[in-house]
């Protein structure tokens, strides 16, 4: 793990790395100054920062908008699919246990 901001390359402080809140999907970390700069362009990025890579952030700065990388979007879809499958399995098990009573 680097001790420098992935965007401006300045040295990270303890406040930048606190709780891993400034971490990107590719493992990079943004300093709070860069995070503020990015969030002024796209406020929603703050809530899903871990779904964006440094490439996505650079694209956001150049174009003014971006979407999470396709790999992360696919991972999110897979996760939601697994949650749905787990719910269905739970329903079947619950229904079967009710029948046995």
Number of C-alpha atoms within 10 A of each C-alpha: 6 11 14 17 22 21 16 11 13 14 12 17 13 8 12 21 17 10 9 11 16 21 21 20 18 12 14 19 29 26 23 17 12 18 19 14 11 19 14 12 13 15 11 10 19 15 10 12 20 20 21 23 21 17 14 18 25 15 14 16 15 10 9 12 13 17 14 19 15 11 11 16 14 12 13 13 12 12 12 12 12 12 12 12 12 12 12 12 12 12 12 12 12 11 11 11 10 9 8 6 5
